[in-house]
Structures are given as C-alpha cells and as structure tokens.
Amino acid sequence: MKTVFILLLTGLSCLLNRSKAQDKRPNIVLILVDDLGFSDIEPYGGTDFHTPNLTELAQQGTRFQEFYNNSICAPTRATLLTGQYAHRAGMGYFNVNLGLPAYQGFLNHESRTLAEILQGAGYSTIISGKWHVGDDKDQWPAQRGFERSFNFVGGASNFYEINDPENPTVPLYRNNKAFYLPKNRYLTDEITDQAIGFLREQAQDKKPFFLYLAFNAPHWPLQAPEEETQKYNGVYQQGWDSLRVKRYENALQKGVFPKGQMIAAKDSSVQEWNKLTYDEQQYWQRRQQVFAAMIDRVDQSIGKVRQTLKELKEDKNTIIIFLSDNGAQGGERNRIYTSRNTETVGLPGSYDIQNSSWSQTGNSPLRSYKDNPYEGGIGSPFIVWYPKEVKANVVKRGTGHLIDIAPTLYDFAQAKYPSKEGDLTTNPLPGISLRQLLHTDKNQVDRQAPLFWERAGNKAVRYGKWKLVSLFKEGNKPQLYNIDEDRGENRDLADQYPEIVKDLEARYTIWAKENGVVDYRRLKPTGQFR
C-alpha cells in the first residue's frame, strides 16, 4: 500500500510538472508611464525623442488612435489594476479617505486586482515601480496579489537620493521590507533592474508571469542622468510653438490622428516662444531636454526588459502593453517647491516640473492637460505587441479605455473573473475584451455602453461620435464635441444639439449613481488634496 501511495505521488508530481511545461498561455508585461503626453514618443509623432524600443514595438504591433485613461494618476491606476471605474474601486479621490465608499482612497476588495485574478489562474505576479492605490501596509501590492514587489506607495518621488536609513523621504519597499536606494543611483534604473531580477527569479516557477512595470518617469521633478540630457543639446532651439505644429503633422502622417482634422486651438496662456529672451529660451530648452532624457531612459529600460525576455526564451510568448496614466502636466508647480530647487534643472537637488508651455506640445494635437476631461488629459498612446496574435504596424481607431485592459488580459490568460470570492460579491467588469479587435481586420470596438469620467467635479461622457464635457470651475456648463470630425475639440456643438446633451447628461446621472459618485460641492473643502 505504501509503495502504491508513493507511486501515486510520483505520478501526480510528474503530471504537475508536465502541465507547467505545457502551459503556453502568454506572459504579460504591462508598462505604465507617468505624465507622458499623447505625442511624447516617436510612434505618436514625437520624432524629437529617441525611443527606438517603443518604435519597434509599434512597428511590430498595434497602436490605437483613441485610448482613454482617467486624466490623473491614482484613479487611472485603480482602473488599470481592477478593470473598474475608479469610484467603484474606491479611488474617486486619493491621498485621503473621505469616509465614503467611492472616495476611501484605496482599492476595495470587491474590486479584484489583475494580480489576484492572474495569480489564482496560475501566473507568477510581479510589480516594480509606483503603486499609489493605498498607503497602509494592508493595501500594498503584496497584500493585493503580487508575489514579488518593488515599489514606493505614494504619488511622486525624486529620482536620486530619495531615501537613506538616516533620513527616509520616500520609502521604497522590496517584498514589504524597507529598501534604500544606493547613492547616485537613478530610480528608473533601479525599477528596471528590480523587474529584471524578479523575472530571472520567477523563471524557476515554470509558470507564465505577469509583470506590472510602473515607471514614475517622466513625472516631476525633472531629473535625469546628465549624459542623457546632453544627447538633446540643440534639439529644442525651435521652441514649443513650431514643435507643437510639427508633432501634429507627424501624428497625421503616422495615422495616429485622423486625416483632415485640425490641431487643438493654441493655449492663450502660453507665451510665444519668439517673445522670450535668449536666456529664457536657454532655460526652457534645458527643461525639455531633461524631460526627453527621462523618456529616453525609460525606452532604454524597456529594451533591457525585452533583452531579458529573449535570454529567458520568453520573448515570443509575451504580450507587451504600453500606455500613460494621463496627459502631460499643465500649470506650474515650481512656485510651491522653490525652496527645494537648489540645483541646475535635471541634476540631483533640482525640483522643476513640466508645465503648460512644453506640455501643450506634449499633448499635441489634442486639447488641454492632465487632470482635465478634454482629449489632452485623457488621451493616451497605446501600443500592444504580441506577434503571435496582434497585427504588425497597424493603427486602429479604437476606441479603448482602461476598463478594457482587465477583460482583455483575462481573455488571453484564460482566467475567469469570479462573481464571488468566498462570502464577498465582486464588482462585475464594465469593460470588454479587445482581443478580437487586436487580431482581426476590425478597426473599432463594438461598444454598446458609453464611457464616463468624473474627477474633482469635472465630467465627461463619450458615446459613439459624441463627447460631452463639463468643468466644475465653469459651473458644469455642458460642451458637446463630435470627436469623429473634431478630436481637437475646437467646435462646441451644445447649442446646436440640445437633445444629445440632455441624453448624455441623463446617462451620466445613472452612471454616477451606480458608481457612488458624489456632487463635488460636498467634497470641495478637501480640495487641497488634489
């Protein structure tokens, strides 16, 4: 009997090992960058940047003209990680718990994370980079399904000397234990190398893997290795006005912006480049050089990850997705952080931010900036690479949204999203799988339901060709745009089509109620947490 039992165990072990070896489900690398504008990479018109790895992914993969995020950091991450609208996941607001389910400031457990679902489906799960969807330890990545984790939990960080044992400023954690960045170590490089180390580790698991690679670049402060910054000497002499138009022309030529459509109107608050003094132009060129260097370093990092996949013989069976959490940053934060700015732009000790001047170029040809429901705030570059199934060098209309990523990945991974987890009833997924769109000649998502946004009282609805926008600071007066003909949002048609405005407002009201959205006037006293 004992011999039979041992034979059974041996047979079971062989069966399990064989099943792992035969598991051909794709690995997943999900790359999120921070505050990158629509045309801030070469495949979307930013030919002033050196991004050969992203260019190759685009040439060998599929890009969307229209892919939407949530206009700002944490709400985007909440939706990306759960497949839920941010309010449904508990992240209608962030960095503070407002005592309401939709505004608790961390992910609720009814919204299951990508890591939890994929881990349950037999995947190894890894995060390296920025978290920003829960500050307390029980809300960290390791507690939400990530088996291997390197991260900081908040929304921003210096890129050099961010912490040390004597004076931690932005805590870093590796598998829930404090980690101290070596002196002169650049954070983007550490995020990359930690991810690569985890990939090599997990190779022993003999399972497919999910890597969430969440760079904090090119978010402020503008800091980059000087050798990268120097590569862009002279590139930005032309200034933001002419480069903004050049990016538009490039986007048209590459097919990522619809032919025949006009660039968004110029932001009147941005000073004309030719009216700046020579010294001012030199200063602003330097800022854009550093910003470009940050993106350049991210591209190099993506190349290192891809090389690691080749060495592990996993490159041909890995899906890579690239996107940004929101559009480029508007405004000017330097006045808040003047006391921190003790060095030349880009060097350790500096604390400069990308502002409206260059960000209008970064979001070209779209309108407006991060934290705003216009296309420049919510429109993201979106690249999917998976040669086994995804068509090469194709640009599709879309229209995709963050809520679609979870069902898409579960489709590829053959992972089931449960309606219940024990006694917990999970939130159903509102998005749809993009898999069919990615591997067929279809150009557009078959979406029956509208898409919705709410952020600090600003609202938007996208339904077919129509987009409704209303801004809190303007009393939420409705604006209506036909995105099929005017993605630059230059012509407000609200007065011409009042019945469409009324219909979209009614749909928004229903969605807001279902997702726990609260009138922002009730939350306004806490506006300092924006």
Secondary structure, 3 states (H helix, E strand, C coil): CHHHHHHHHHHHHHHHHHHHHCCCCCEEEEEEECCCCCCCCHHHCCCCCCCHHHHHHHHCCEEECCEECCCCHHHHHHHHHHCCCCCCCCCCCCCCCCCCHHHCCCCCCCCCCHHHHHHHCCCEEEEEEECCCCCCHHHCHHHHCCCEEEEECCCCCCCCCCCCCCCCCCCEEECCEEECCCCCCCHHHHHHHHHHHHHHHHHHHCCCEEEEEECCCCCCCCECCHHHHHCCCCCCCCHHHHHHHHHHHHHHHHCCCCCCCCCCCCCCCCCCHHHCCHHHHHHHHHHHHHHHHHHHHHHHHHHHHHHHHHHCCCHHHEEEEEEECCCCCCCCCCCCCHHHCCCCCECCCCCCCCCHHHHHHHCCCCCCCCCCCCHHHHECCEEEECCCCCCCCEEECECEEHHHHHHHHHHHHCCCCCCEECCEECCCCCCCCCHHHHHCCCCECCCCCCEEEEECCEEEEEECCEEEEECHHHCCCCEEEECCCCCCCCCCCCCCCHHHHHHHHHHHHHHHHHCCCCCHHHCHHHHHHC
